[in-house]
Amino acid sequence: MNELGKIFLGVLLLTGCHILILTILGAIASAATGNYNIGIIYLYALLGIGIAQLIYVIPLIIWLRWKRKWGIMKGVIIGAVITALLNGGCWLLLSNFYR
């Protein structure tokens, strides 16, 4: 597989991690609060994923570096940066909307 394919695989890996984490945390939050309006829980989870992703992205990057999977590691980093930028843009948009 070429370098571009490995980078794309890293972005897909991070997307899968995001979906998995949002699903698990949403289920835990819904069960803990007894709230069946899951939409608002997922909204807050999506708005906070920019910082929360550091909890699982940094160990993933360290593990990929240790395994010498450079292309996938680059893809994970690119995906994390894109996620953080999109999350920051959403925060700015919503903060201006509610002023």
C-alpha positions in Angstrom: 0.0 0.0 0.0 1.3 3.4 -0.9 1.8 6.3 1.6 -1.4 8.1 0.6 -3.4 4.9 1.2 -1.9 4.6 4.6 -2.7 8.2 5.5 -6.3 7.6 4.4 -6.4 4.5 6.5 -5.2 6.5 9.5 -8.0 9.1 9.0 -10.5 6.2 8.7 -9.1 4.6 11.9 -9.6 7.9 13.8 -13.1 8.3 12.4 -13.9 4.8 13.7 -12.5 5.7 17.1 -14.6 8.9 17.2 -17.8 6.9 16.4 -16.9 4.2 18.9 -16.2 6.7 21.7 -19.3 8.8 21.0 -21.5 5.7 21.0 -20.0 4.3 24.3 -20.1 7.7 26.1 -23.6 8.5 24.8 -24.8 5.1 26.1 -23.1 5.6 29.5 -24.5 9.2 29.8 -28.0 8.1 28.8 -28.0 5.2 31.3 -26.5 7.3 34.1 -29.0 10.2 33.8 -32.0 8.1 32.9 -32.6 10.6 30.1 -34.1 9.2 27.0 -33.6 12.4 25.0 -30.3 11.2 23.7 -30.0 14.0 21.1 -28.9 16.7 23.5 -26.3 14.3 25.1 -24.8 13.6 21.6 -24.8 17.3 20.8 -22.7 18.1 23.9 -20.4 15.1 23.1 -19.9 16.3 19.6 -19.1 19.8 20.8 -16.5 18.6 23.3 -14.8 16.0 21.1 -12.0 18.4 20.1 -10.3 18.3 23.5 -11.6 14.9 24.6 -10.0 13.2 21.6 -6.6 13.8 23.1 -7.3 11.1 25.7 -7.3 8.4 23.0 -5.4 10.0 20.1 -2.1 10.6 21.9 -1.8 6.9 23.1 -2.8 5.8 19.6 -0.1 8.0 18.0 2.5 6.7 20.5 1.5 3.1 19.7 1.7 3.6 16.0 5.1 5.3 16.3 6.3 2.3 18.4 5.0 -0.1 15.7 6.7 2.2 13.0 3.4 2.7 11.1 4.4 6.1 9.9 1.7 6.6 7.2 -1.2 5.6 9.5 0.3 7.8 12.2 0.3 10.7 9.8 -3.3 10.0 9.0 -4.3 9.9 12.6 -2.6 13.2 13.2 -4.2 14.8 10.2 -7.6 13.5 11.3 -7.1 14.9 14.8 -6.2 18.3 13.5 -9.2 18.4 11.1 -11.4 17.3 14.0 -10.1 20.0 16.3 -10.4 22.7 13.6 -14.0 21.7 12.8 -14.8 21.6 16.5 -13.3 25.1 17.0 -15.3 26.4 14.1 -18.5 24.9 15.5 -17.8 26.5 18.9 -17.3 29.9 17.2 -20.4 29.6 15.1 -22.6 28.6 18.1 -21.1 31.2 20.4 -21.9 33.9 17.9 -25.4 32.4 17.4 -26.3 32.6 21.1 -25.0 36.2 21.7 
